[in-house]
Amino acid sequence: MARRKKTSFTKFHSTIEDIEEYYVDSEDSLNSFYDVDFNSGEISVKFFGYSKKELFDELKERKETLDRMCSLEILVAIEARIKIDYIIRGQDKLKDQFSKKIRVVYGSKENRASLKDDIISIWRSEFPEHKTRLDNFCSALDYRNWLAHGRYWQPKKAPHVHKYDYLSIYSLAEDILNNMNLIESA
């Protein structure tokens, strides 16, 4: 039997702290950029001819875009953490019961295991205390899919479009990272 090659991890995945810092810096920058004093006579060429309402509406649109982008980044960061945990448990010979169950799935699917149907399903069955946070994460993954695939359709589960924002996604990520024992390295 051929020996499987271990997955090599990169350092390209973001931490939620990195994303939070980017979000705050970007929001501060947007607020500064759109802080226009119409009475001063010194208006950026970009804003020439804008009304105060047009300026406010554009700032609001830019902040909504930032919110969606950072929400997506956090959701994929959490997905990466869960998958890293799955791969480590699947490749290494950890002795705990949970890792043994993960190894069974990893043995047949390796890196092709479904996040929801395989990995999260095992988490739910082995750790019922995490069921609510995992259900919340799965719901947020529907939002992630809608964001990642272009937002061109009206989702059947339309409430998730308006249910999530950056702060709710950040809060969900903190809850997962602070309460679930996700292995980062062997």
C-alpha positions in Angstrom: 0.0 0.0 0.0 1.4 3.4 -1.0 2.0 5.8 1.8 0.0 9.0 1.5 1.7 12.3 1.2 0.9 14.7 4.1 -0.8 17.9 3.2 1.4 20.9 3.4 -0.2 24.0 4.9 0.5 27.6 3.8 0.6 30.7 5.9 -1.7 32.5 3.5 -4.9 32.0 5.4 -6.0 35.0 7.5 -6.6 35.2 11.1 -9.8 36.9 12.4 -7.5 39.4 14.1 -5.8 40.3 10.8 -9.3 40.7 9.2 -10.5 42.9 12.1 -7.5 45.2 11.8 -8.0 45.5 8.0 -11.8 46.2 8.5 -11.2 48.9 11.1 -8.4 50.6 9.1 -10.5 50.5 5.9 -13.6 51.8 7.6 -11.5 54.7 9.1 -10.0 55.4 5.7 -13.4 55.5 4.1 -14.8 57.8 6.8 -11.8 60.2 6.3 -11.9 60.1 2.5 -15.7 60.9 2.4 -15.4 63.5 5.1 -16.0 66.4 2.8 -16.5 70.0 3.9 -18.7 71.5 1.1 -18.3 75.0 2.6 -14.5 75.0 2.4 -14.3 75.2 -1.4 -11.6 72.5 -1.4 -13.4 69.5 -2.7 -11.6 66.5 -4.3 -12.2 66.3 -8.0 -13.9 63.0 -7.4 -16.7 64.7 -5.5 -17.1 67.7 -7.7 -20.8 68.0 -8.4 -21.9 65.6 -5.7 -24.7 66.5 -3.4 -24.4 65.7 0.3 -26.9 62.9 -0.2 -24.9 61.4 -3.1 -21.8 61.6 -1.0 -23.5 59.9 1.9 -25.1 57.2 -0.3 -21.7 56.4 -1.9 -20.0 56.1 1.5 -22.8 53.8 2.7 -22.4 51.6 -0.5 -18.6 51.5 0.0 -19.0 50.4 3.7 -21.5 47.7 2.7 -19.0 46.4 0.2 -16.3 46.4 2.9 -18.7 44.6 5.2 -19.4 41.9 2.7 -15.8 41.4 1.7 -14.6 41.1 5.3 -17.5 38.8 6.2 -16.5 36.5 3.4 -12.9 36.6 4.5 -13.8 35.7 8.1 -16.0 32.8 6.9 -13.3 31.3 4.7 -10.8 31.8 7.6 -13.1 29.7 9.9 -13.5 27.1 7.1 -9.8 26.9 6.8 -9.3 26.4 10.5 -11.9 23.6 10.6 -10.4 21.9 7.6 -6.8 22.2 9.0 -8.1 20.5 12.1 -9.7 17.8 10.0 -6.6 17.2 8.0 -4.3 17.0 11.0 -6.7 14.6 12.8 -6.9 12.6 9.6 -3.2 12.3 8.9 -1.8 12.0 12.4 -2.3 9.2 14.8 -4.1 11.1 17.5 -5.5 8.6 20.1 -8.8 10.4 21.1 -12.1 9.0 19.9 -13.0 12.0 17.9 -9.8 11.9 15.9 -10.4 8.2 15.2 -13.8 9.0 13.7 -12.3 11.8 11.6 -9.6 9.4 10.4 -12.3 7.0 9.1 -13.7 9.8 6.8 -10.2 11.0 5.9 -9.3 7.4 5.0 -11.9 7.3 2.3 -12.2 11.0 1.2 -9.0 12.6 2.2 -9.1 16.3 1.3 -12.4 15.9 -0.6 -14.6 15.5 2.5 -17.6 17.8 2.6 -17.3 20.5 5.2 -21.0 20.3 6.1 -21.9 16.7 5.4 -18.8 15.0 6.7 -16.6 17.2 8.9 -19.3 19.3 10.7 -21.6 16.3 10.9 -18.9 14.4 13.0 -18.4 17.5 15.2 -22.2 17.7 15.8 -22.5 14.0 16.7 -19.4 13.9 19.0 -19.8 17.3 20.6 -23.5 18.1 21.0 -22.6 21.2 23.0 -21.4 22.7 19.8 -24.5 22.0 17.8 -26.0 25.5 18.0 -22.7 27.2 17.0 -22.2 24.7 14.2 -25.8 25.2 13.0 -25.2 29.0 13.0 -21.9 28.5 11.1 -23.7 26.3 8.5 -26.3 29.0 8.0 -23.6 31.5 7.6 -22.0 29.3 4.9 -25.1 29.7 2.8 -24.5 33.5 3.0 -20.8 32.8 2.2 -21.8 30.8 -0.9 -24.1 33.6 -2.0 -21.3 36.2 -1.6 -18.6 34.0 -3.2 -20.7 33.1 -6.2 -21.6 36.6 -7.3 -24.9 37.5 -5.5 -26.7 37.2 -8.8 -29.7 35.2 -7.6 -32.4 35.7 -5.0 -31.7 33.0 -2.5 -34.5 30.7 -1.5 -33.3 31.3 2.1 -33.6 35.0 1.5 -33.4 36.0 5.2 -29.7 35.0 5.4 -28.9 37.8 3.0 -30.0 40.4 5.5 -29.3 38.4 8.7 -25.6 38.6 8.5 -23.2 41.5 8.6 -19.5 41.8 9.5 -20.1 42.1 13.3 -22.4 39.1 13.4 -19.9 37.0 11.4 -17.0 38.2 13.5 -19.0 37.3 16.7 -19.7 33.8 15.3 -16.0 33.3 14.4 -14.9 34.3 17.9 -17.5 31.9 19.4 -16.2 29.0 17.3 -12.5 29.7 17.9 -13.0 30.3 21.6 -15.1 27.2 22.3 -14.1 24.5 19.9 -10.8 22.7 20.3 -9.5 23.1 16.7 -6.0 21.8 16.2 -3.7 24.1 14.2 -0.5 22.0 14.1 0.5 18.5 15.0 
